[in-house]
Amino acid sequence: MDGQGLNDPLPSQNYQSGVVDAAPYDRITVLGMGSWGTALAMVAASAGRDVRLWGRRPDLTAKIADSRTNPDYLPDVSLHDNITPYCDLQAALDGTDAVLIVTPSRTLREVCASIRPHLPESVPLALCCKGIERGTGYLLSYLVEEELPGHPVGALSGPTFAKETALGHPTAATVAFNFSYRDRISPAESPAARLAVSMSSPVFRPYVSDDLIGVEIGGAVKNVIAIACGMMTGAGFAENTRAALITRGIDEMKFLAEALGGRRETVTGLSGAGDLTLTCSSTTSRNMSLGVQLGRGIPRQDCFDGKPVVVEGEVNAVSVVDLARRINVRMPICEAVHAILYEGADLNQAFSDLWARPIESEPRALDIALTHPSTQQGTT
């Protein structure tokens, strides 16, 4: 029961009204000075929090301090007065109440090792990066729990483009932590509730979830599906195709989440269907943009004008497919993206094969599989 005894005192609250107060975290550290880290710093600062924004680069830290903008990532956004940039980890974490980790997923273990000596005891950690660790198949929250035991670990996820969020466009997201026994008895005291209140403002609306697995799976898989949607868009197909990929992509999310102990309904929420719909709808998403370029026949090394742009869906295509194969979950769209990116598969042929798979039932509980006529006609 997470160390909470049945006879230990719990905070008394009046739930008769159905609405209760939660105490916000006053000091929040955001690790990562990229566009999303900067946007989340703006969200927290606008909600009245004292925000420390940390980054590795002394030059960028100095630019932010001098100009009160982030010239490399969000040059059009004037930073809130409550945001203080740091390049020193110890100073950024000293006395903090909560930490948002907004670094690339592939560097997460390294980041955990760096912050371990400086973290205040039991401070909650919220992951704002998305993915599954390559090789281990670990969800990022499990990775952090392994590296930083003794800290509540959660995630903040949802349909959120950084620039729109930073500029104050109305935005909603999900804050998810696993709930302890104490959290069940007194949910307003949970890290999820307290962080949600800490980030809430007239234009940023968080929702609270106890299904961390479901939220993380939605965030990881949606990037791969967005690459698929981009590929088909770049190849000249239109809205019917994209709608089919989004809908069946949600299905793939549901089965992977459920197999790992998450809930299917979580995938239909902001962190799943919401994030997927946004990411698959605009080339503002680097995942969608990469797919569009590949669909047009642009070689990977020439995408983004040859710049070394990090696209999380490329990494996730490997880790998601590896995990799905390991636990025997069928994810044909993700498999198609993996085949194109890493197995030399022809893009048009891979999607033709995807459409010519055996005809299945919806829902799967009906358990029907019919040979697709096109395979018999040799058209694939």
N, C-alpha and C positions, 0 to 999 in steps of 0.2 A: 504493500500500500504506500509505496514511495516514502517510507519512514514516518508516516502519519499514523499515530495510534488512535484507536476509537475513542479513548478518553481524553485526548489532548484538546485544549480549548480552541474553538474556532471563532472567527469574528461574527458577531451577531448583526444581522441585517434585516430590515423590514422588506419582505418580498410581496406584501399584500397588494401593493400598487402595480406589481409586474415590472416596474422599471427601478433599477438600483444605480447607485453611484459607484464608480471605480476610480481609484487614485491613479493619475497619470505618472509616468516616469518623467522627472524634471530634466535630467541631463541625458542626452542621447548621443552616442558616438556612431558616425557613419564611416565605415571602412570602404573606401573606394571613391575616387574623384572623377570617375567617368560620368556620362550623361545621366544614368539612372541613379547613381549615388548622389549626384548633385541635386537631382529632382527630389529624391527622398529627403535630403537635407532641407530643401525648401518646404516640403510638406510638414516636417516636424517643426521647423522654425515658425512657420505660419500658424501652427497650432499652439504656439507659445512656449515651445521647448528651447532649452539651451543646447545648441547643436555644435559638436566638434566634427569637422569633415576632414578625414585623414586620407593622404595619398603618399605614394612612394617618391614622387618627383619633387625635389626642392624648388625647381624652376616654376612648375605649375602652382605650387603652394604660394610662392611669392607673387605670381601674377594674380591669383585669386585675391590675396590680401590687399594688393595695391589697387586693382581695378574693380573689385566687388562683382566680378563676373567670372565665369569659367571659359576663357577664350578658346580653349581647345575642344570643348565638348558642347557647351550651351552658351555661345557668345551673346545671344539675344536676351538672356535672362539676367536681370539685376538681382543679386543675392540679398537675402534678408539679413538685417542687422544681427540677428541672433546666431548666425553661422560664423564660426571661427575656423579657418583652415589650419591644419597641422601636418607636419612631416615627421614629427617625433611620436612614435607609437605610445610610449609611456605617458607622455603628456596628454595625448588624445584620450587615453583610457583611464587616467587618474580620476577616481571619484565618479565615474560614469554609472548611470542607473540601468542602461540597456544599450545593446550594440546591434546595429544593422550591418550585416556582412554583404557587401555589394561588389565583391571582386569576382573575376572569372572563375567558373567552376573548376577548371583544370588546375588552378593554383590554390585551391581551398586548403589542402593539407599544409602547404607551405605557410599560408596565412595563419592557420591555427597554431602552428609551431611558433610563429613570430609573436603572437599576442598572448600566448600562454603565461609568460612570466608577469604580464602587466594587468591581467584581468582581475577586477575586484571579485571577491568571493560570491558565488551563486548568481552573478549578474546574468539576466536572460540574453540569449543570442538569437536573432532572427535572420534567417537566410533570405536574401533578396536576389540570389543567383539561382539558376535552374539547371538541373541535370542529374545524371547518374554516373557515379565514378567508373571510369573504364577499368576493366580487369576484375575489380572486386564485385561489381554489380551493386554497390552500396548506394542507397539514397543519400543525398548530401547531409541530411540531418543525422543519419547514423554515423557517417564519417566524422562529423563534428562531435557527436557524443563520445566517440572512441578517442578522439584527440583531446577533447576538453571535458572530461567527466566532472560532474557536479554542477553543471550549468543547464538550466532549462533551454531547450533548443526548439525553435519553431521556424516559420516561414511567413513571408509577406508576398502575396502573389495575386495577379489579376490582369485584366485588360488595360495596360498602362503604357502608353508611349511616353518617353521621358520628357520631351519638350512640352507636350500638352499638359502633363502633370505639373511641371515646374511653373508653367504660365498660369496655373490656376483654373484650367478647364475642369468642370465637374467630373470627378473620377471616383470609381469604387474599386475596392480590392478586398482580399480575404487575409486575415491574420490567423494562422493555425499553430497551435501547440498541442501536444498530447496532454490530456487532463489527468492530474493526480487525484487521489481520493479527496484531498483537501479542496482541489479545484471543483470537484463535483458538488461538494457540500456548500462551498462559497465561491461560485463562479466569478463574481466581481473581483475577487482577489487573484484570479489566475493571471499568468503572464500574458495570455492571449487577450483577455479583456483589458488589462492595464495598458498594453501596447496599442490596442485599437483606440482606446480613449486618448492616448498620447499623440496619436497621429491624426485625430479627427479635427476637421475644420468645416466651415460652411461649404467648401468645394471638394473635400476629400472625405469619403465615407467608407470606413472599413467595416467588414463583417467578421464575426468571430467563429472559428471552427475548431473542433477537437480532432479532426481527421487529417493529421499531418501527412500521412501516406498518400491519401487521395489528392491533396493539394500539390504535393511534390510530383506525383506522377503526371498530373495535368500539365504542370509547368515544363517537365522534361519532354514529354511526347509531343506537345503542341509545336515545338520548334521543328521537329522532323516532318510533321504533317504540313507545316507552312512551306517547307522546301518543296514538298510534292506539289502543293497548289501553285507555287511559283513556277515550277517546271512545266506544268500543264498550261499555265497562262502564257509563258514564254513560247511554248510550242504552238500557240495560236488557238487554243480552246478557250471557252468562255464560261459563263456563270453556271450552267448545268453541271459542268465538270467540277468546278470548285465547290459547289454545294454538296455534291456527292462525296467528295474527298473529306470535307469538313464533317459531314454526318457520320461517315464510316470511320473517320479518324477518332471521333468521340467514342465510338464503339470499341476501338482498339484501346483507348485510354481506360474505359470502364473495366474491361477484362483484365488488363494488367494491374490496375489498382485493386480490384477485388481479389486477385490471386495473391497479392502481397498483404492483404488484410485491410485495405482501404474500403471506402463505401462508394457504390456506383453513383449515388445522388450527388456526391461531392463533385464528380466530373461534369455534371450538368450545371454547375455553378460558375461563379466568376473566375476561379482559378483554372477551370477546365474549358468548358464551352465558351465562356466569355473571352478568355485570353486567346483561345484558338481562333475564334471568329475575327478578332482584331488582327492577330498576326497574319492571318491568311487573306486579309482584305486590303493590304496596302504595302507598297514597297518601302515605306518607312521602316518596316521590319527588315532587318538584314537577312533573316532566314528566307522570307518571301523574295527579297531582292536577289539573293544568290540563285534561288530556283528559277526566277525569270531569266536571268542571264544564261544559266546553263540550258534552259529550254530553248533559248535563241541560238544555241550552238556555240556560245562563247566558251573557250577553254577555261578551266578553273583558274589557272595562273593569271589570266587576263581579266578576270572579274574584278569589279570595283576599281577599274583603271589600273590594275596591277598592284594596288595597295594591299598590305597584309592585314586585311580586316578579319577580326575574329567573329566567326559565325557559330553560335552555340549548337545549332542544329546539326552541324557537321560532326561535332564531337558526340552529340547525343545519338546520332544515327548508329554509331558503333555500340555505345553502352546500352541503349534501349534494346536494340536487336539482340545483343549478346545475352542480356538479362531475360528477354522473352523466350529465347531458345532454351535457356537453362531451366526455366520453370514451365516450359511447354505451353506457352501462350501464343496463339496465332496473331500476327500483326502484319498482314500482307502489304499495307501501304508503306509502313516503315521498312519492311524487307525490300520493297522496290527501290526506295530511296537509297538504302544501304548498297544495293546491287549496282546502282548507277554511280554512286560516289566512290565505291571501294572495290568493286569486282569487275569493272570495265564493261558493265552491261550497257547496251544501246538504250537511250532514253525512250524513244518511241516504242521499241519492242518491249521494254520492261512494262510500260503502262498498257500496251496492248495485251500482254500476258495477264496483267492485273485484272483487266476487264473480262478476260476470257476464262477466269477461274470458275470452278464448278458453281452452279447457281445454288445459293444457300437460302435458308429461311430467315425471316426477321419477325419475331425474335429467334435467337439461336435455340431456345428450348424446344422449338418445333422439330429440330434435328432432321433437316432435309438437305441432301446434297445431290444435285443433278448435273450431268455432263453438259457443259456449255456447247451449243451447236457449232460455234465457230471453230472449236478445236477439232471437230469431226470434219469440217470443211477445209481445214488446213489454212485458215486465214490468219493465224497468229504466228 
